[in-house]
Amino acid sequence: MAVDEARLAEAISKADVRILLMVLFHLTGDRKWLSIHPKRDVRLVADEDAGLPVEVQADIRAAALKRISMDNVDPAIVDPGDALMVDMMSICLGEAVPPEYALMFREELGFVSRDVGWTSPRRTEPNEHNVLIVGAGICGIALAARLNHLGIGYTIVERNADVGGVWLENLYPGCAVDTPSHAYSYSFGERFPWSRFFAPREEIHEYLSRCATAFGVRPQIRFNTRVTSATWNNDTGRWSIELATPSGAERMEANALVSAIGQFGTPVVPSFEGADGFNGDVFHSAAWPPGLDLSGKRVAIIGTGASAMQIVPTIVDSVKSMAVYQRSPQWARPIQRFHEPIGEAGQWLLDHVPFYAQWFRFCLWWRYGDGLFPLLRKDPAWPHPERSINRSNDRHRQEMTDYIRSELAGREDLYDKCLPKYPPYGKRILLDNGWYRAIRKSQVELVTEDVARITSSGVVTADGVERPADALIYATGFRVAQMAAALNIVGREGRRLDEAWANDNPTAFLGISVPEFPNLFVMLGPNSGLGHGGSTVSQAESQARYISGCLVAMIERRIVAMEVKREVHDEFVQRVDAAHEQMIWTHPGMSTYYRNDLGRVVSVMPFRLVDYWRMTHEVDLDHYELRGNG
């Protein structure tokens, strides 16, 4: 196909030079392009000039224009292999990338397949082995696509009328991803034309909807259907599952049961005296009424977490007044170019220039990946543990403190309310979406007194002050510790999952497998959430590979039941807890939804992304008790 040279020239003039270097090396194989070293840029969206002299940039752009203009010339290098991949990643970023990342990113960029394969010719029909997947969000779609590739039969049940999970349900104004969009997407399938670096909810839902169709997943989904219970039958080696469907109760059986509902399926709605008597609109942010108009109304928002930080700046200019009730302040990072669109030239590059989309994804993925991990490890010799946990963490504290003070300049009364006392990143990493500029507006009051009760017309705080409200919004998060226990699962010997995970203390080997619950797999389960960065989509793909590997092993080896060994599970949990003792989320100076009431971190993992990718890459059957047909 002939190249539109005018459009190519315009696009190349605006391209990221560090990515063009990688493109040129792929296309030519000439190592001179790896002798040019871009400057390190740690910003999530780096400058396209790569810190290189103007004349060097011009040479790179001219060479790219000349080479890409050539028709029908195969690239010299498609998959660089591990050693060369390390060189390319390090040069592209301007920093040394450890060798353990090579294969992971070769998979992430599609240079090699991430799929599990059959080790021998198939001996079963697709419908012989049936898997029930609960949830048609990111995780369910990822696993279903892998099972389609393998020809393993499955059914997805989804409580909603469409796919998307949290991206279908959360309709609140300003809802958007806080991970760069090109990293928040599957490593396989067609590229989606994200409109900006951080996509709004509507685009994410559209993307997942397209994927469900393109991957052939949608025909296997039963919408408006809930699991009311699932019970393991030890005699048959199958799950007996009760469903609530639009036509009534049904029962089905499955060889394996997969919870793909994640950690954010059940909102937390606090119980306040008098709340039932409030006369205005009242709802959780995850249940935002479609078409709701808050123009000219007095709004009360309880909570200052991630959803509130998106809602408040979005609606602040349309409301009459807004009272934001804060339990504790949050650290927030300023993000340059957060709302910046990916223009026509950028879209053209991503669509037409070979290897550009892959390396564009890599740069964004890396900067939001393991780079922050060292900042979150405690330094036992650090002399100021009350304010930070190591020298770099302390530097970030000062940078964010300076940023917050600059955003609140002229409103010194807000300083103490907005400056956290705990170390930065101790709670969920938040991105400033105009939050500080919003709360300094005259119609906004940031309230730090505890909420005492709700009246028919407002909110009363512990100091006795009542603030009138026409709408009450709970931005109070989710029951992250419940996870798969919400599905009323009963395992071997009548053991209930909610009993095994009592006191908000869920545990699972790799966040996936639970003793006494054969053939049950949990996606984004205990201690597999992301606290330091990274993409939930990539995490879901790692778990989908592991689970599909388990299913392949079961089918090929005629395994009826596989159950993680108690000692393997317990040793993993001990590793997790020991690792968390070295991480920021066990710092005593704060509370976080990552921890339960006993102080144990149950949500996020204490490992690097590459460590977890390696842990889940291959299935070791020695970790499991196996029962065959005989």
N, C-alpha and C positions, 0 to 999 in steps of 0.2 A: 504494500500500500504506500502510495506516494506521501511524503511528509509535507505538510503545509509550512514552508520555510519561513514565511512572515510570522505566523503564529508561534512557531518554534523559537525564532529569534526573540520575540517579545517575551515568551515564557522563560527562556534561558537567562535573559537579562535580569529576571527577578528571582531566579532559583537560588537555593541554598548551596553555596559553593562547596561545603564539605560533602554534601550528598552528590554533587556533580563529580567530585573526585572518585567516589566509589563507583558511580555509573561508568566513568571513563575506564576505570580498571577492569570492571566486568566486561566491557565491550572490547577492549584492546588487549588486556593482559599485560600491558606495559607498566612495569614497576616504577617508572618515573613518577606516576601519579600518586604513588605511595611515599614518595620522598618529600612531598609537600605536607607541611604539618599545620593544620588549623589550630587556632588558639582554643583552649578549654573555655567553655561557656556553660555555667551551671544553671542558667535560667531555663524554666520549663520550655519556653519558646525562645530559642536563641536567635541572634542576629544572623541574617543570611550571608553577610560578608565573611564570616568565620574568622574575623580578626586578621585577615591576610592583607598585604599591600594591594593597592588598587591595580597595579600592573600585573600582579600574580592572578588576581581575580579575573582580569580581562583575558589572560592567556587561557585560563581554565574554561571560561565561558566560550571563547572562540573555538577551542578544541572540541568541546562538547557539541557545539552547533555543527561543526564540520562532520564529526563522527556520526551523530544521530541523523543527520541529513542523508546519510548513505542508505540506500535501500537494500533489503534482503541480505544483510551481512550478519551471520550468527555471532553471538557474543563469544568471546574467547574463554570466559569463565562464568559458569552458572552457579555451581556449588563450590565455594572456595576450599572446603574442608576445614578441619579444626584449626590447624596452625595458621593458615592464611587468614581465616576468619578473625582470629585474635588480633593479628596485625591490622586488618582493615577496621575493626571496631575501635582499636586504640587510636589509630590515626584520625579516623572520623571525629572522635570525641576530643582529641587532644589530651588524653589521659590513658594510663595503662589499664586495660581491662583484663582481669584474671582469666586464665585459660579455661577454667571450669564453666565459663559462660558460652563457650564456642558452640557446642552442640545445641544448647537451649535456644540460642538465637538463630542458628541455622534452621531449626524447626519453626521458631516464631516468624521468621521472614519467608518461610515456605521454600527454602533451598533443599530441604529434605523433608520427608513425610513424618508427621507425628503419629500416624495411625498405627495401631496394633494390627498384626496380620495373623493369619492362620499358619501354624507350623506344619500342617499336613492337609491333604485335600479334605474338603468338607464331607462329613458323613451324616449330617443331619439336615432336615428340611427347615426353612426359616421359621415355621410356626411350631416346631417341636419344642423350642425353648422360649418361653415367654417372660418378658420383663415388664413390670409395672413401674412407670416413672411418675412420680407425683410432682406436678408443677411444670408449666411450659414457659419458664423464664429463661434466663441466660444459661443456667446449668442444664435444665431439661433439654433445651435445644441442642446444646453441645454434645451431650451424651447420645441423644437420639440420632444425630447426624453420624456419629461414629458407628452406632449399631446398624444404621442403614448401610453403611459402607461394608460392614461385616456380614450383613444378611441375617442378623439375629432379630427375631420377632419381639416386638414391644408394643405397649400401649401407654399413652400419656393421659392422665386425668388432670384437668385444670378447673379450678373452682370458678374462674372468670369466663367471660364469653369470648375472650381473645387471648393471644399470647402476650408475653411481655413481663409478667410478674410485677415487680415494684414499679417498672416503667409504664405499665398500664394503669396501675392503681393510684399512683401519686400524681395528682393533677394540679397541685398547688402552684400559684404563680411563681415564676423564677426557677422552677425545678430544672436542674441541669446536672450533667455529669461533672465530677470534680477530678476526673482523670482525663488526660488528653484523648480526644475522640478516636484518633487513629490507633492508639494503644488499647482503647476500650472497644475492641472488635475482634472477631475471630481471626485466627491465623490462616484460615482457608476460606474459600468462597470469593465471590466478586467484590471488588472494592466498592464501598458506599461513598457517595459524594458528600461527606460531612461539610456543612456550610461554614463552620468555624472550628477553631482549635478545641474548644470545649462545647460540646453539643447540647442543645436544649432537649428536654424530655421528649418532645414530639418527634424529633429526629431519631432518638434512640429507639423509641417504640416502633417507628417505621422501619428502622434497620432490622430489628428482631423479627418483625412481621415478614419482611422480605426474606430473611434467612430461613424462617420456618417453612416458607413456600419453596425457596430455591433448593434447600437441603432435602426436600421430600418428607419433611416431618409432619406437616399439617394434617395429612389424611389419617395419621395415627393418633390424633388428639381427640379426646372426648371432653368437650367444653361444658361449663356449668355443672361439673361433676366433682364431688368431694369424697375423699376417703373418710369414713366414719370410724372404721376400725380395721386392723390387720393383725391376724393371729397366725403364728407359725404352727404348722401341723408336722410333728416330728415323724409320724408314720409315713406320710406321703412325701415329705421333703419339699413342701410347697407352702406358700403363703395363701391363707384364705382371707379375702378382702371384702369388706362391706362398703358399698358405695351409695351415696345419695345422688340421684340423677333427676333430671327434669320430669321423668316419667315415674319416679318412685325409687324404692330401695332395690339394689341389685347385689349379687354376690359374684365374685370372680376369683380365680386362682392364678398364681404366678410362681415361676421358679425363683425369681429374685424380685426384691422390692427396693426401689431407689427413692429416697427423699431428695427432691431437688427444689425444696421450698426455701432453703437458705436460712438466714438469721433475721430477716426483716419482714416477716409475714404477719406478725401479731403486734399491733400498736399498743403502747402503754398509755392508758388513760387514767390519770390520777383521780383519786376519790377525795373530793372536797365537800365539806358540809354545805348543803344548799344548792349544789350544782344542778340537781334535777328541777329546781324551780326557776332557773334562768330563763327569761322571756325571749331572748334573742337567738340568733344562730349560734350553735355550739357544735364543734366537731374537732376531730383530730386532723392534723395536716395530711395524713395518709388517706383521709376520706373527705377531701375537699369537694363541696357540692358543685357539680357542673353548672356553669353559667352564673355562679354567685357574683353579685355586684356589691362591693364594699364602698363604693363612692359615697363620700360625705358621711360615713358612719364612724362611730367611736369603736375602735377595735382593741381588744385585749389579747395579747399573745403570751402564753405561758411556755417558757423555754427559750434558750438562746444557743441551741446547737446548730447542726448543719442546715436543717430545713428552715429554721427561723432566719438564719443568715441569708438565705435566698429569698424568703418571702418578704421580709421587712423592706429591703431596698426596692423591691418590685412594686409594692402597693403603697409605699409611704406617701407619695405625692397625690394620691387619689382619696385618701381617708381624711375625715375631719380631725381625728386625734388617734393616737396609738400609745397604749401602755404596754411595755415589754417587761415581763416579769422574769428576772434572772436569778437562778440559784447560785451560779458561779460563773465568772468570766472565762472567755476562751481565748487562746492564742490563735491568731489568724495570719496567714502569709499573704503578702501582696503578690498578685500575679499580673505581670504586664501582659498585654495583648489577650486578656481573658475573653473579651467579647469580639476580638478582631476576626473578621471573616477570612476564609481562605478564598482569595479572589479568583478571577477567571484564569489568570496565568498559572496560579497554583494548581487549580483543578486540571488544567490542560497537562501540566507536567506529570501529575499523579496518574492521569489516564493514558498518556502516550509515550512517556520516556521510560525505556526499560530500566528496571531496578530502582527507579526513583521512589516509588511508593513504599518499597520494602525498607529502604534506608531512612526515609522520612519517618516511618513507623518506629524504626529502631531508635532514632535520636530522641523522640518523645518518650518512648517506653523506658529507655535507660534513665533519663533525667527524672522520671517519676518512679523509678524502681528502687534498687538497692542502695542508691547513692546516699540516702538519709540514714541508712541502718547504723553506721558507726556513731552518729549523733545520739542514738537512743540507747547505747550501752553505757552502763554505769562504770565510772572510773573510781575504784575504791580509794585511790589516793587524792581524789579531787577535794579541795578544802572547803567547798561551798555547796554541799549536797542539798541544803534547804532551798536553793534557788535554781540549781542546774545539776547535771550529772557528769559533765566532763567539759573540757575547755571549749570544744567546738559548740556544744550545746549552749554554753554560756554566751558565746559570741552571737549565736542565733537569738538568744534571749535579748541581748542588747539591741540587735538590729530590729527585732520586732517591737521592742519597747520604744525605740526611736520612731519607728513607723507609726505606731499607735498614737504617740504624742503629736506627731506632725499632722495626722488625720484629725485629731481632736483639738488642734490649736485654736485658742479662743474659748474653749469649753473645758477649762481646767477642772470644773466640777465633776467631769466624767472620768478623769484620770483614774482615781482609786476604784471606781466601779468597773473599769474596763481592763485594768492591768492585772493579770493573774499572778498569784503568788507561787504557783507550782511550776516545775520546769516545762519549757516548751516541748510540744509533741507528746505530753503526758496524756492528753485526750486526743480524740480524733483530729487529724490534721485538717484545719479549715482554711478555705481560700476566701480572701476578702472580696466580696462581690458588691462593694459599695456600702457595707454594713456601718462603718464608722461615720461616713458622710450622712447616712440615713438617720442614725440615732442622735445626731447633733441638731437635727431640724427642730423647729419650734413646736411642732405638733406632736413630737415624740417625747415620752418620758421613760427612762430606763429605771425600773423599780427593783431594788435589791432586798426589800423587806419580804419575808416569807408570806405566801398566800395563806390566809387563815380560813376564809370561807367565801362562798359565792352567794350573792343575793339575786333577787329577780332582775336587778338592773345593773349589776356591776360586780366588782371584785374588792373584797376587804382584805387588807394586809394585817400582819401581826401588830402593827402600831395603831390599828383602829381606823385607818384612813380607808374610805371607800372611793373607788374610781369608777365612774359610770362607763358602761359598755353596751353597745348594740350587738356585738359579735364577740364570741369567745373561742379562741383557737388554741388547741393543745398541740404544741410543737415539742412533744415530750418523748419522742423516740419509740423504740420497739423492745419487745421481750426477746432479746437476742439469745438468751440462754435456753429458751424453750426448744427451738429448732424442730427436729423430727418428732420430739415428744408430743407435739400438738396433734399428731396423727393417730393417737390411741393405739399404739403398737404393743402387741403382746408376744414375747419371744418364747424360747425354749423353757420348759418347766413352768409356764405361766408367768414368767417374769415380765413386768410392764416396763416400758422404756421410761416413762415418767417417774417410776420408782427408782430405776437404776440411775436416773439423772436428778434425783431429788435435791432440794435446796439449791436449785439453779446451779448445779455442778455437773454439767455434761462432760463426758470424756469419750474419746474414740481413738483407736489406732489410726494415725495419719489423718485424724478428723473424719474418717470414713467408716471404719469397722468397729462394732461393739460386741464384746463377749456376751454369749447367751442369746444372740440374735443372728442366727445363721442366714446367709444370703440376703442380709440387709446392708445397704450401702447408703451413706449420708454424704451429700455434696454441700460444700461450704459449712461443714459441721464444726464441732468443737475444736478450737485452736487452729483453724485453717483460714480464718478471716484475715484481712490485711490491715495492719495498723501503721506501717511505716511508708506505704506507697505501693505502687504496682497496680495491675489491672485485675479486677475480679474475673474478667473474661479469660485471661490466661490461666488463672487459678482453676477456673471451671474446666478448661481444656486439660490441665494436668490431671485432675481427678477423673475426667471422662476417659482419659487414656488408661488410668489405673483400673477403673471399674470395668471397662471393656476388656482389659487384659485378664481380669478375674473371670469374666464370663466366657472368654475364649478358652481358658484353662479348664473351666468346669465342663464345657461341651466336649473338648478334645479328650479329656481324661475321664469322661463319664462320671463326674463328681456330682452327687446329688446335693450335698450340703457342705459349705465351707464357713467356718466360724473362727474368728481370730482367737488365738490362744490367750488365756488370761494373763500369763506371764509376759507375753509380748506386748499386750495392751498396757499392762502396768508399768513395764520398763519404759515404754514410750511416754506415758504420762509423767513419769518421774523425770525424764529428759526434758519434757516441756516445762515442767515446774521449775527445775533447776536453771534452765535457760532463762525463764522469765524473771528469776531472782536477779539476773544481771541486766534486765531491761527496764526501761523507764516506767512501764505500766504497773510495776509493783512499788513505785515510789509512794511513801506514806502520806505525802502532803496533798492528796487530792482524792476525789472519787471519780470513777469512770464506768461507763456501762460495759467496758471490757471485763470488769471484775465482778464477782458475785459478793454477797454479803460477808462471806468468810475471807474475802481478800484475794481469792484465787482468780487469776486471769483465765477466762473460759472462752473468750471470743476469738482473739487474734493469735497468730503464731509468733513465736520468738525466733524464727529462723529467717535467713535471707530467702528471697524468691528462688534463687538458683538451688539452694539446699532443698527446698520443698519439691521443686521440679525433679531433682535427682531422686529423692525419697520415693516419689510416686511414678517414676519412669518405668520400672520393671516390677512385676509381681513376684515376690518370693513366697512360694507355697509352703515353705517351712514355717511361716508365720501363722499358719492356719491349721485347725483340725479339719480333716477332710473325711467325708463319708461317701463311698461309692455305691454303685448299684448292687454290689454283691453282699 
